[in-house]
């Protein structure tokens, strides 16, 4: 999910869906520990994270997204916990 002006854009396999809501509100509405805000403009589904490459996350589709410096520690901890619990 990414921010695009005043919209939140849900990026799915087959389509993109724009919703006129701030990303912060979308984050609050998401249930469970599967989603994580990695930077001011991005929320990711941890299921699609393949690895961390420096200060970027690499997704299943090969896309790389930046991780904000202030969130780096939290992102690493949540990804580790998610992978540990998923195995």
Secondary structure, DSSP 4 states (H G I P E B T S, - for coil): -EEETTEEEEE-SS-EEEESS-HHHHHHH--SSSEEEEETTEEEEGGGEEEEETTEEEETTS-EEE--GGGHHHHHHHHHHHHHHH-
